[in-house]
Amino acid sequence: MPELKKLAEADLVDQLKKRHQSAFVYLYENYAGALHTVVTAVVIDRDSANDVLQEVFVKIWKQIESYDENKGRLFTWMTNIARNAAIDMVRSKEFRKSQKNRELTEDVYMSSEHSATTPIERIGLRKLVHQLKDDHKVLVELSYFQGFTQEEIAKMLEIPLGTVKTRLRAALIQLKKSVKV
């Protein structure tokens, strides 16, 4: 099996389809952060988001045979799986029941564990970000909440740097309008 330091997408897919465990490790190490961002854009609860991310990687492993490189890039396919799994989680009855009383409790009684995110959460910035279009939301999450540079985001999401800059600017303009209202 080839060294998995830097693997081309086609080679990675080939290794995954052959069920090489090291390819799965490579996949997780290189894509978990981005997919976690996609999931947390929909599922705000950290524990639930981590559960969804685990389910996403299981689905990717089990469904890799259904991936068709002629229909799109691997990352796009995985992003769709992550987004759909997150939406399914939020729509589930169990999740909605578990969240009924939780929001008020978390807002009123912030624990020291969440103190780093308290100012953002208190002003409702995350809620405003979650109202953005999906492609804008992911970029804002990666850039402003997780601290990635625009260049890093472009490489991670495999989109041109100019597209990242344009979408981030559009997202910030939309956020500014939302704050003024």
PAZAPA-4460 file (N, C-alpha, C; in steps of 0.05 Angstrom, whole numbers, plus 32768, in hexadecimal, padded with zeros to 4 digits):
% residues 181
    n_x    n_y    n_z   ca_x   ca_y   ca_z    c_x    c_y    c_z   seq   type   mol
   8011   7FE8   8000   8000   8000   8000   8012   8019   8000     1      M     A
   800A   802E   7FF1   801B   8046   7FEF   801B   8055   800A     2      P     A
   8030   8065   800D   8032   8077   8024   801B   808B   8024     3      E     A
   800F   8090   803B   7FF7   80A0   803C   7FFC   80BD   8046     4      L     A
   8014   80C6   8043   801B   80E2   804C   800A   80F6   803D     5      K     A
   800A   80F4   8022   7FFA   8106   8012   7FEF   80F5   7FFB     6      K     A
   7FD5   80F2   7FFB   7FC8   80DF   7FE9   7FB5   80EE   7FD7     7      L     A
   7FB8   80E9   7FBD   7FA5   80F5   7FAA   7F89   80EB   7FAF     8      A     A
   7F75   80FB   7FA7   7F5A   80F3   7FAD   7F53   80D8   7FA0     9      E     A
   7F5B   80D3   7F87   7F54   80BA   7F7A   7F61   80A2   7F88    10      A     A
   7F7A   80A6   7F91   7F88   8091   7FA0   7F7B   808C   7FBB    11      D     A
   7F72   80A1   7FC8   7F65   809E   7FE2   7F4B   808E   7FDE    12      L     A
   7F3B   8095   7FCA   7F22   8087   7FC5   7F28   806A   7FBF    13      V     A
   7F3C   8065   7FAF   7F44   804A   7FA8   7F4B   803A   7FC1    14      D     A
   7F5B   8045   7FD2   7F63   8038   7FEB   7F4B   8033   7FFD    15      Q     A
   7F39   8047   7FFE   7F21   8043   800F   7F10   802D   8004    16      L     A
   7F0D   802B   7FEA   7EFC   8016   7FDE   7F09   7FFB   7FE2    17      K     A
   7F23   7FFA   7FE5   7F31   7FE1   7FEB   7F31   7FDB   8009    18      K     A
   7F25   7FED   8018   7F21   7FEA   8035   7F3C   7FEA   8045    19      R     A
   7F4E   7FFB   803C   7F67   7FFE   804B   7F63   8010   8062    20      H     A
   7F68   8006   807A   7F63   8015   8092   7F74   802E   8094    21      Q     A
   7F8D   802D   8089   7F9E   8045   808A   7F92   805B   8079    22      S     A
   7F84   8055   8064   7F76   8069   8053   7F60   8077   8063    23      A     A
   7F52   8067   8074   7F3D   8072   8085   7F4A   8085   809A    24      F     A
   7F60   807D   80A5   7F6E   808E   80B8   7F76   80A8   80AB    25      V     A
   7F81   80A6   8093   7F89   80BE   8083   7F70   80D0   807E    26      Y     A
   7F5A   80C4   8076   7F42   80D2   8071   7F39   80E1   808A    27      L     A
   7F39   80D4   80A1   7F30   80E0   80BA   7F43   80F7   80C1    28      Y     A
   7F5D   80F3   80C0   7F70   8107   80C8   7F6F   8120   80B6    29      E     A
   7F68   811C   809D   7F68   8133   808A   7F4D   8140   8086    30      N     A
   7F38   8133   808D   7F1D   813E   8088   7F0B   8141   80A0    31      Y     A
   7F13   8137   80B7   7F01   8138   80CF   7EFB   8155   80D7    32      A     A
   7F0F   8166   80D6   7F0B   8182   80DE   7EF7   8190   80CD    33      G     A
   7EFA   818D   80B3   7EE7   819A   80A1   7ECB   818F   80A3    34      A     A
   7EC9   8174   80A5   7EAE   8168   80A8   7EA2   816F   80C3    35      L     A
   7EB2   8171   80D7   7EA8   8179   80F2   7E9B   8195   80F0    36      H     A
   7EA8   81A7   80E0   7E9D   81C2   80DC   7E82   81C1   80CE    37      T     A
   7E80   81B0   80BB   7E66   81AD   80AC   7E51   81A3   80C0    38      V     A
   7E58   8190   80D1   7E45   8185   80E4   7E3D   8199   80F9    39      V     A
   7E51   81A8   8104   7E4B   81BB   8119   7E3C   81D4   810F    40      T     A
   7E3C   81D7   80F4   7E2C   81ED   80E9   7E0E   81E7   80EC    41      A     A
   7E08   81CE   80EF   7DEC   81C5   80F2   7DE6   81BC   810E    42      V     A
   7DF8   81AC   811A   7DF4   81A1   8135   7E06   81B1   8148    43      V     A
   7DFB   81C2   8158   7E0A   81D3   8169   7E15   81C4   8182    44      I     A
   7E06   81B2   818C   7E0E   81A2   81A3   7E27   8192   819D    45      D     A
   7E3C   8197   81AC   7E56   818B   81A7   7E56   816C   81A7    46      R     A
   7E4A   8161   81BB   7E49   8143   81BD   7E39   8137   81A6    47      D     A
   7E23   8143   81A0   7E13   8139   8189   7E22   813C   816F    48      S     A
   7E2F   8152   816C   7E3F   8157   8153   7E55   8142   8150    49      A     A
   7E62   813B   8167   7E77   8127   8166   7E6B   810B   815F    50      N     A
   7E54   8106   8169   7E46   80EC   8162   7E3F   80EB   8144    51      D     A
   7E36   8102   813A   7E2F   8103   811D   7E48   8100   810D    52      V     A
   7E5E   810C   8115   7E77   810A   8106   7E80   80ED   8104    53      L     A
   7E7E   80DF   811B   7E85   80C2   811B   7E73   80B3   8108    54      Q     A
   7E59   80B8   8108   7E47   80AB   80F6   7E4E   80B1   80D9    55      E     A
   7E57   80CA   80D3   7E5E   80D2   80B8   7E75   80C1   80AE    56      V     A
   7E8A   80BD   80BF   7EA1   80AD   80B6   7E99   8090   80B2    57      F     A
   7E87   8086   80C2   7E7E   806A   80BE   7E6F   8068   80A4    58      V     A
   7E5E   807C   809E   7E4F   807C   8084   7E62   807E   806D    59      K     A
   7E76   808F   806F   7E8A   8092   8059   7E97   8077   8054    60      I     A
   7EA0   806A   806A   7EAD   8050   8068   7E9B   803B   805A    61      W     A
   7E82   803A   8063   7E6F   8026   8059   7E65   802D   803D    62      K     A
   7E64   8046   8036   7E58   804E   801C   7E6C   8058   8007    63      Q     A
   7E86   8054   800C   7E9A   805D   7FFA   7E96   8052   7FDE    64      I     A
   7E8B   803A   7FDC   7E86   802F   7FC1   7E72   803F   7FB1    65      E     A
   7E61   804E   7FBE   7E4D   805E   7FB0   7E59   8079   7FA6    66      S     A
   7E71   8080   7FAF   7E7D   8099   7FA6   7E84   8097   7F89    67      Y     A
   7E7D   80AB   7F79   7E82   80AC   7F5C   7E92   80C6   7F57    68      D     A
   7EAB   80C3   7F50   7EBC   80DA   7F4B   7EB3   80EB   7F33    69      E     A
   7EA2   80DF   7F22   7E97   80EE   7F0B   7E81   8102   7F14    70      N     A
   7E76   80FE   7F2B   7E61   8110   7F35   7E6B   8126   7F47    71      K     A
   7E84   8124   7F50   7E8F   8139   7F61   7EA7   8130   7F71    72      G     A
   7EB3   8142   7F7F   7ECA   813C   7F8F   7EC3   812C   7FA8    73      R     A
   7ED6   811E   7FB3   7ED2   810E   7FCB   7EC9   8120   7FE2    74      L     A
   7ED6   8137   7FE6   7ECF   8148   7FFC   7EB2   8151   7FFA    75      F     A
   7EA8   8158   7FE2   7E8D   8160   7FDE   7E7A   814A   7FE6    76      T     A
   7E80   8132   7FDD   7E70   811A   7FE4   7E6F   8116   8002    77      W     A
   7E86   8118   800F   7E87   8115   802D   7E78   812C   803B    78      M     A
   7E7B   8144   8031   7E6D   815B   803C   7E4F   8157   803C    79      T     A
   7E45   814D   8025   7E28   8147   8023   7E1F   8132   8038    80      N     A
   7E2F   811D   803B   7E29   8109   804F   7E28   8116   806B    81      I     A
   7E3C   8127   8071   7E3E   8133   808B   7E26   8146   8090    82      A     A
   7E20   8156   807C   7E0A   8169   807F   7DEF   815A   8082    83      R     A
   7DEB   8146   8072   7DD2   8136   8075   7DD0   8128   8090    84      N     A
   7DE6   811D   8099   7DE5   8110   80B3   7DDF   8124   80C9    85      A     A
   7DEB   813B   80C8   7DE6   8150   80DC   7DC9   8159   80DB    86      A     A
   7DBE   815D   80C4   7DA2   8165   80C1   7D90   814F   80CC    87      I     A
   7D96   8136   80C6   7D86   8120   80D0   7D87   811F   80EF    88      D     A
   7D9E   8125   80FB   7DA0   8125   8118   7D8E   813B   8124    89      M     A
   7D90   8153   8118   7D81   816A   8123   7D63   8165   8120    90      V     A
   7D5B   8158   810B   7D3E   8152   8106   7D33   813B   8116    91      R     A
   7D45   812B   8122   7D3C   8113   8130   7D2D   811B   814A    92      S     A
   7D19   810B   8151   7D08   8111   8168   7D19   8110   8182    93      K     A
   7D2C   80FD   8183   7D3C   80FB   819B   7D4D   8114   81A0    94      E     A
   7D58   811F   818B   7D69   8136   818D   7D58   814E   8196    95      F     A
   7D41   8152   8189   7D30   8168   8190   7D26   8167   81AD    96      R     A
   7D20   814F   81B6   7D18   814C   81D2   7D2F   8153   81E5    97      K     A
   7D47   814A   81DE   7D5E   814F   81EF   7D65   816D   81F0    98      S     A
   7D5D   817C   81DC   7D65   8198   81DA   7D50   81AB   81E5    99      Q     A
   7D38   81A1   81EC   7D22   81B3   81F4   7D2A   81C6   820B   100      K     A
   7D34   81BB   8220   7D3B   81CB   8237   7D58   81D3   8238   101      N     A
   7D67   81C8   8227   7D84   81CC   8229   7D8D   81E8   8221   102      R     A
   7D81   81F5   820D   7D89   820F   8204   7D88   8223   821A   103      E     A
   7D72   8225   8228   7D70   8239   823D   7D84   8233   8253   104      L     A
   7D88   821B   825B   7D9B   8214   8270   7DB7   821C   8268   105      T     A
   7DBF   8216   824F   7DDA   821C   8247   7DDE   823A   8245   106      E     A
   7DCA   8249   823C   7DCE   8266   8239   7DCF   8274   8255   107      D     A
   7DBF   826A   8267   7DBE   8277   8281   7DD5   826F   8293   108      V     A
   7DDC   8255   8293   7DF1   824B   82A5   7E09   8242   8294   109      Y     A
   7E19   8255   828B   7E30   824E   827B   7E45   8242   828E   110      M     A
   7E50   822B   8286   7E65   821F   8297   7E80   822A   828E   111      S     A
   7E94   8226   829F   7EAE   8230   8298   7EBA   8222   8280   112      S     A
   7EB0   820A   827A   7EB9   81FB   8263   7EB3   820A   8249   113      E     A
   7E9D   821A   8249   7E95   8228   8231   7E9D   8246   8232   114      H     A
   7EAE   824E   8245   7EB3   826A   8249   7EC1   8277   8231   115      S     A
   7ED0   8267   8222   7EDE   8273   820B   7ECA   827A   81F5   116      A     A
   7EB4   826D   81F4   7EA0   8272   81DF   7E89   8284   81E9   117      T     A
   7E89   828A   8202   7E73   8299   820E   7E6C   82B3   81FF   118      T     A
   7E7F   82C5   81FA   7E78   82DE   81ED   7E6A   82DA   81D2   119      P     A
   7E74   82C8   81C1   7E68   82C2   81A7   7E4C   82B8   81AB   120      I     A
   7E49   82A5   81BD   7E2F   8299   81C2   7E1B   82AD   81CD   121      E     A
   7E24   82BE   81DF   7E12   82D1   81EC   7E07   82E6   81D8   122      R     A
   7E17   82EE   81C6   7E0D   8302   81B3   7DFE   82F6   819C   123      I     A
   7DFD   82DB   819B   7DED   82CE   8187   7DFB   82CC   816C   124      G     A
   7E15   82D0   816B   7E23   82D0   8151   7E21   82B5   8143   125      L     A
   7E23   82A0   8152   7E21   8285   8146   7E06   8281   8139   126      R     A
   7DF1   828A   8146   7DD6   8288   813B   7DD4   8297   8121   127      K     A
   7DE0   82AE   8120   7DE0   82BE   8107   7DEF   82AF   80F1   128      L     A
   7E06   82A4   80F8   7E16   8296   80E5   7E07   827E   80DA   129      V     A
   7DF8   8270   80EB   7DE9   8258   80E2   7DD2   825F   80CF   130      H     A
   7DCB   8279   80CD   7DB6   8282   80BA   7DC1   8287   809E   131      Q     A
   7DDC   8287   809C   7DE8   828B   8082   7DE5   8273   8070   132      L     A
   7DE9   8277   8056   7DE9   8260   8043   7DFF   824C   804C   133      K     A
   7DFC   8233   8045   7E0E   821E   804E   7E2B   8224   8046   134      D     A
   7E30   822C   802D   7E4B   8231   8025   7E58   8248   8033   135      D     A
   7E48   825C   803B   7E52   8273   804A   7E57   826B   8067   136      H     A
   7E44   825C   8072   7E45   8254   808E   7E5F   8244   8094   137      K     A
   7E65   8231   8082   7E7D   8221   8086   7E96   8232   8086   138      V     A
   7E97   8245   8074   7EAF   8257   8072   7EB2   8268   808B   139      L     A
   7E9C   8273   8095   7E9D   8284   80AD   7EA6   8273   80C5   140      V     A
   7E9B   825B   80C7   7EA2   8249   80DD   7EC0   8243   80DC   141      E     A
   7ECA   823B   80C5   7EE6   8234   80C2   7EF8   824C   80C8   142      L     A
   7EF1   8263   80BD   7F02   827B   80BE   7F01   8288   80DA   143      S     A
   7EE9   828F   80E3   7EE7   829F   80FB   7EE5   8290   8115   144      Y     A
   7ED9   8278   8114   7ED6   8269   812D   7EEC   8255   8131   145      F     A
   7EF8   824B   811B   7F0D   8237   811E   7F28   8242   8117   146      Q     A
   7F2A   825A   810B   7F43   8267   8107   7F54   825F   80EF   147      G     A
   7F48   8252   80DC   7F56   824B   80C4   7F5A   8264   80B2   148      F     A
   7F70   8265   80A4   7F74   827B   8090   7F64   8275   8077   149      T     A
   7F61   828A   8067   7F52   8286   804E   7F60   8272   803C   150      Q     A
   7F7A   8273   803B   7F89   8260   802B   7F85   8243   8035   151      E     A
   7F86   823F   804F   7F81   8224   805A   7F65   821A   8054   152      E     A
   7F52   822C   8055   7F36   8225   804F   7F34   821D   8032   153      I     A
   7F40   822C   8020   7F3F   8226   8003   7F4A   820A   7FFE   154      A     A
   7F61   8204   800A   7F6D   81EA   8007   7F5B   81D4   8013   155      K     A
   7F51   81D9   802B   7F41   81C5   8039   7F27   81BE   8029   156      M     A
   7F1A   81D3   801F   7F00   81CF   8011   7F04   81CB   7FF3   157      L     A
   7F1D   81CD   7FEA   7F23   81C9   7FCE   7F13   81DC   7FBC   158      E     A
   7F13   81F6   7FC4   7F07   820B   7FB4   7F1B   8221   7FB0   159      I     A
   7F18   8231   7F9B   7F2C   8247   7F96   7F2C   825B   7FAD   160      P     A
   7F43   8267   7FB2   7F47   827B   7FC7   7F34   8292   7FC2   161      L     A
   7F31   829B   7FA9   7F20   82B1   7FA3   7F03   82AC   7FAB   162      G     A
   7EFA   8293   7FA7   7EDF   828B   7FAF   7EDB   828D   7FCD   163      T     A
   7EF0   8284   7FDC   7EEF   8286   7FF9   7EEC   82A3   8001   164      V     A
   7EFC   82B4   7FF6   7EFC   82D1   7FFD   7EE1   82DD   7FF6   165      K     A
   7ED7   82D7   7FDF   7EBD   82E3   7FD6   7EA6   82DA   7FE8   166      T     A
   7EA6   82C0   7FEE   7E90   82B5   7FFE   7E91   82C0   801B   167      R     A
   7EAA   82C2   8026   7EAD   82CC   8041   7EA4   82E9   8042   168      L     A
   7EAB   82F9   802E   7EA3   8315   802D   7E84   8317   802C   169      R     A
   7E78   8307   801B   7E5B   8307   8019   7E4E   82FE   8033   170      A     A
   7E5A   82EB   8040   7E4F   82E2   805A   7E51   82F8   806F   171      A     A
   7E67   8306   8070   7E6B   831C   8083   7E58   8333   807E   172      L     A
   7E53   8338   8064   7E3F   834D   805E   7E23   8345   8067   173      I     A
   7E1C   832C   8063   7E02   8322   806C   7E00   8322   808B   174      Q     A
   7E16   831B   8098   7E16   831C   80B6   7E13   8339   80C0   175      L     A
   7E21   834B   80B2   7E1F   8367   80BA   7E02   8371   80B8   176      K     A
   7DF5   836A   80A2   7DD9   8371   809E   7DC7   8365   80B4   177      K     A
   7DCD   834C   80BB   7DBD   833E   80D0   7DC0   834C   80EB   178      S     A
   7DD8   8355   80F1   7DDD   8362   810B   7DCF   837D   810C   179      V     A
   7DCE   838B   80F6   7DC2   83A6   80F6   7DA4   83A5   80F8   180      K     A
   7D98   838F   80F0   7D7A   838D   80F0   7D70   838B   810C   181      V     A
***
